[in-house]
Amino acid sequence: MPQQGLVGGVINLAEVRLQEGESLENALRRFKRKVQTEDIIKEVKRHSYYLKPGEKRRVKQALARKRARKKIRRESD
């Protein structure tokens, strides 16, 4: 079983309890929002493959350059 949201050896799963009189669609919407805010999907994707430390550093630097370009573009508008 893939470990989602692993925090200090404890599996952190998003949980939503169905409230009395609440429709399943609303509960599902709350669940999706909770998963999105907890970045569970991002964490699963990050752990789905291994990056060597050098590759990880290059990816991190590339993202920083992308954010910097975006910031400059916003400031010029």
Secondary structure, 3 states (H helix, E strand, C coil): CCCCCEECCEECCCCCCCCCCCCHHHHHHHHHHHHHHCCHHHHHHHHCCCCCHHHHHHHHHHHHHHHHHHHHHHHHC
